[in-house]
Amino acid sequence: MKRVSLLALVIACANASAVEEKQKAYGAILSATTEQSDNALRAPDNKISERQDTLQAGVFALYENDLIELDTNYAAAKKYYDKESQSDRDSLTGRTSFKIGKDHHLVDLRVLHVRQKQLISADAIDLEENQDEKQILTIQPSFHTRITPTDTFFIQGNSTDVDYRYQKLSNSQREGATTGLQHSFSSVDLLGIFVSHTDVDFEFLPELDYRMQSYAISYAAQLRKLQYKLELGQSKMQSQFDKDDEADTNPYYLITASYSTGYNQWDLSVTEQSSDSSMGLGDNAFGEDSGFGDAGSNKPDRIVLKRAQLSWRTTALCDRCTLNLSSFAEEREYLTQERQEQSNGVALGVGYNLSRSANIGARVQLRQQEFEGNSLIEDFDTTQVGIYYSYNFSGGTSLRLFASEFERKSDSELQDYTELRSGVTLSHRF
């Protein structure tokens, strides 16, 4: 894998002067945030009122020419607690997508790196000390060639490392390959059939190692306003540790669609897939700031993951306002434990431009979390209501004032809390 990557980089450097630059953007952002919480540990009683400060530095770059595609964005942060309710903590989050070679080339190489925060488990209180950082590094070399004017044969290798900063027992590596055929009916649609095999190894828990085979047929279309993709197949997981273990066979499907008009943008994703709690959602589609992100597990296991998510963004209400509505529903079934997790939520946000430089907004988010098979964990609901005001000064400096109220309710008062948080962020973009 390293020899393939090095060769591709050499080819890229050798041809850098001969390719045409298509787009380029890069920059950096520095910010400082200070906020006051009336319940820093989100406890039911004995509340701690505390000031919390965050310093953050971010970089981003977007570049594309006839050979290379690069999209990268990272942010490093350090958080301080005035009354030491938690330990000061630094973090690094972001993603890079890098590709050498285009679809019309014989070979290409894609490298994806994602580093994101996630709760250590679905029932944990959403505090910084209960957050982990999951890092996913994927290397995918591909070979594809036309066997007829409308048919393409391809082979794609896959090497992925999943590393956790704190929960090391969840670290895993996966190696595999996918091969298949693609048929073009026209310039806007594509039919495909593929077969894949993956070996998954847990670094510290080899008894959880397993192999997975998948078979699927796919159809994708890209129209002027509508783009969609359908995949339907089957996956089979079997333990590498226990040769007598019966294979788990489950359906696999994926539906993605995006519809755009002058005022509206709709995005839909529905899937059922076999996975494990180490990989989880992988590259989270909603993003960690949505409140609908991923969660880890204090006991790693193979899982069957079902998830549906829908988002709608519109500017049709008025010339100066934007409305965002998103929802999701998810179910995780653990295959070697008597355990099942279900969660669903909805979020509504609205923004209004007071002027070219100033805007205000509000957001409401509701979430339900249910657990089956574990009587020690209570179901709970969370509510978040927030407002903000931001102003962009000339020269790249901006100011943001915000306030939010958080509430969690369950059958156990020991897990209930309310928190009021307000603060200010000053940032500068270079």
N, C-alpha and C positions, 0 to 999 in steps of 0.2 A: 504493500500500500504506500509506503514512504517513497519507493522508487518511482511509482506512478506520479505521485504528487510533485516530486522534484523535477521529473521530466516535463510535466505540464508547466511548471513555473519557468523553466529554462526556455521553453517554446514561447511563452508569453513575453518574456523579456526580449527575446530575439526579434519578435514581431511588433513590439510596442511602437516603433516609429513608423510602421507601415499600415497601421489600422487607423480608422477614422474615429475621433472622439465624438460621442453622441450627447452625453450629459455629464455634468460635474457639479457637485455642491459639497461643501464641507464647512465645519465651524465648531465652536465650543460654547458651553454655557456654564456660568458660575452662579450659584445661588446660596442664600442664607435664609433660614426659616427659624422663627422663634414662636412658640405656641404655649398656651396655658391650658392645663387639664385639671378638672376638679375631681378626677378619679383616675389617677395615673395607672393603677394596676387593675382597673375595671373590676373592683371587688364589690360584694353586696353590702359591706359595711366597713368601718375603719378606713374611710376614703382618704387618699393622699392627694393634696393639691400641689401641683408641681409645674415648673417651667421646663420645657424640653426644647433643645436647640439642634438644628441640623445644618451642616455644611455639605454642599454637593458640587461636584464638578463633572461635566459631561462633554463628550465629543461625538461628532457624527460625520459621516462621509457617504456620498452617493456618487458612483462613477460607472460609466459604461462606454465601451467602444465596440468595434466589430468582433472582438475576441473575449473581452473580460466584462463581467458584471460584478459590482461590489456595492453592498448596502450594509452599513455598520452604524451602530448607535450604542454607546455605553455611558453609564453614570456611576461614579464612585461617591459614596456618602459616609459621613461620620455623624453619629447621634449622641448627644450629651444630655444627662439627666441631672437637674439642679439638686434634687434631694436624694439622688442615688437609689431611686426606686428600682431601677434595673442597671446593669452594667453598661457603660458606654460601649457602643458597637459600631464597627465600620462594615460597609457592604459594597459589593460591586454587582451591578445588574446590566443587562443589555443583550444585544444579539448581533451576529455578523452572518451575512449570506454572501458567499464568494463563489463565482463560477468561471472556469476557463473553458472556452469552447461554446459554440452555439448548436442548436438542434440540427442544423444542416451539416455539421461536421461529423466525421466518422467517430470521434471520441470526444468526451468532455469530462471534466472533473468538477464536482460541487462539494464545497465545504460549508457546513452550517454549525455555528457555535451559539448556544443560548445559555444565559445565566439569569435565573429568575428566583424571586422569593416565593415561598409557599409555607403554609401552616404545617407544623410537624404532624398533626393529625386533625381530622375533621371536627373533633369535639373540643379542640384547644381554644382557649381565650385568645383573641387576636391581639397579641402583644409582640413587641420586637423580640423578646427573649423566647417566644414560641414560634419564631420564623426560622426556617432553614433556607439555604441557598442551593438550588439544584442547577448543576451544570451539565449540558448535553453537547457533546462534540460528535458530529457525524461527517464521515468522508464517503463520498459516493462517486466512484469512477463509472463511466457508462460507455458502452459501445453500441452503435446503431447503424444499420445499413439498409438501403432500399433493395428489396428483392423483386418488386414490380413498381411501376410508377405510382401506385396507390398503397402499397404495403411495405411496412418497415419492421425489421426484426431487431430486437434490442436485448442486451444483457446489462444489468446494473448491479454492481457490488455495493455492499453496505457494511460499514464498520462504525459502531456507535459506542461511546463511553458515557455512562451516567454517573456522575460523582456528586455526593452531598458534602457540604462543608461540615456539618455537625453529626448527622445520622449516617455514619459510615457503613452501618450494616445494610443500608439500602443501595450501596454502590453496585453497579452491574455493567457488564460488557455484552455486546451482541454483535455477531458476525453472520453475514448471510448474503444472498443474492436473489435477484428477481429476473426472470426472462419471460419474453412474450412477443406477441405480434400486434401491430397497430394497422388499421385500415382506414383510409381517408375516403369518405363518400363525396366530400366537397372541401372547399377551402375553410369551412367554418365548423365542421363536425368530424369526430374521430371515434372509431370503435376499436376496442382493445381487449385482449385476453392475456392474462399473465399468471404465472406460478412463482411462488417464492418459498424460500427455506431460510430459517433463522435459528441459530444456536444462542441461547441466553445463559450467561454465567454470572452468578453472584460472587463478588470478591471474597466476602467473609462468611457466606452461607451456601456452600456448594450443594447442600441437600435440596436447595430450591432451584437448581439449574434445570432448564427445560429446553426443548426444541419445538419449533412451531412451523407448520406448513400451511400455506394459504393458496386458494385458487379463486379467481374472480374474473368477471367480465365487466368491462366499463364502456360507457358512452359519454362523450363530452361535446358540447356545442358552444360556440362563441358568436352570438349575434350582436347587433348594434346596441341594444339596450339590455339584453338578457344573456348571461353566461351561466351554464349549469353543467354538473358532472354527476353521473350515476355509476355506482359500483355495487356489484352483487356477487357473493360467493360464499366460501366456507373456510374456516380455519380449524386446525387441530393442534392441541398442545399436549405434550407428553414429557414426563419427568426424565431427565438424564441420570438422576441418582438412583431411582427405583425402576429397574427394567420391567418389573411386573405391574407397574402403575398403569391403569387403564387410561387411554387417551381421552381428553376432553374435546369433544367436537361441538362447535358453535357456529351459528350463521354469522356472516360478515356482510355489512352493507354500509355504504356511505353516500349521502346525498348532499351536495353543496349547490347553492344557487345565489346569484347576485343580479338584482334588477335595478336599473338606474334610469330616472327621467330627469327633466330639468330641475325639479324641486325635491324629488324623493330618492332615497337609496335604501334598498332592502337587501339583507344578507341572511341566508339560512344555511344551517348545517345540522344534519342528523346522521348519527352513526351508531353501530354496534360492532365492537371489536374485542378480540382477546388480547390481553396485555398483562402487565404486572404493576404492583404498586410502586416499583422503582421508576419505571418510565412514566406511569400515570397518563396525563394528557399530552405529554411530550411538549412540543412547542405550543403553549397555551394560546388559543385563538383570541380569547377575550382580553388577555393581558392582566397582569397582577393588580393594576389599579382599578379594574372594573368591579372588584368585590366578588366576582364569579370565577375566581382562579382555582388553581389546583390545590390539593392537600395531600400530605404524605400519610404514612401509616407506621405506627409504632411496632408493627409485626409484619414484615414484608410477605407478600403472597402473590400468586397468580390471580388474576381477576378477569371478569367479563364486564366490560364498560359500555354503558349505554348513555348517550348524551344527545340532547337536542337544544339548539340555541338559535334565536331569531333576534335581529336588530333592525331598527327603522330610524332613519334620519331624514328630517324634512325641513325645508325653509319656506314651505307653502303658506304658513300661517300669517306671516308678515315679512316685509322686506328686511327688517333688522333682527329677526329672531330665528333661532334654531331649536328644534325639538328632537330629542333623542329618546328612543324607547328600546329597551332590550330585555330579554327573558331567557331563561334556561331551565332545563330539567335534566337530572343526572341520576343514574343508578349504578352502584358498584357491588358486584357479587363476588365474594372471596371464595375461592374454590377448595381450599383445604381447611377453612375455618367456618364455623357456624356464625357467619357475619355478613351483613348487608347494610349498605349506606345509601340513603336517598336524600337528595337535596334539590330544591328548586327556588327560583327567585325572579324578581322583576325589578327593573330600575327605570326611572323617568327623570330626564334632565332637560332643562330649558335655559337658553342663553339669549340675552338681548343686548344689542350694540347701542350704547348711549351715544357714541360718536365713533370716529375712526380709531380713536385711541383708548376709549373706555368701554367696558361691558360688565354686565352683572349676570348672575345666574343662580339656579337652585337645582338640587338633586334629591330625589327620594329613592331609597333602596330597601326592599323587603326580601328576606331569605328565610326558608324553612329547612331544618336539618333533622332527619329521622334515622334511627339506628334499630336494626333488628338482630337478634342473636346475642346481644350483650346487655344484660339487665343492669350493669353498673353505669351505663352511659344514658343520660336523659336526652330526649328530644328537646329541641329549642328553636325559637324564632328570634331573628335579629332585625332591627330597624335602624336605618341611618337617614338623617335629614340634614342637608347642608346648604349653605348659601355662600356666595363669594362676590367680590368686586375686584376687577383688575384694571390697571392703567398702564399703557405702553408709552414710555417717554421716547423722545427722539434719540437716536444713537444706540438703540438696542437694549436699554434698561427698562425693566418693568416692575410693577408693584402689584401684589395680590393680597387682599384681606379676606379672611375666611372664618367661618364658624360652623360647627357640626354638633349634632346631638346623636349619641349612640345608645341603643337599648337592647338588652337580651333578656328573654323570658323563657322559662322552662318549668317543669313540674317540681323541680328542686330549687328552693330559694338560695341555696348555696352557690348556684351558678348564675344567678340573675345579677344584672348591674345596669346602671345608667351612667353616662359620661357626657359632659359638655366640654368641648374643646374649641378654642379660638386662637388665631394667630395671624402672622404677616410673613410674606415671602418677598425678598428683594433679589432680583436676578438680572444678569447682564449676558447678552448674546454677542459673541464675536464673529 
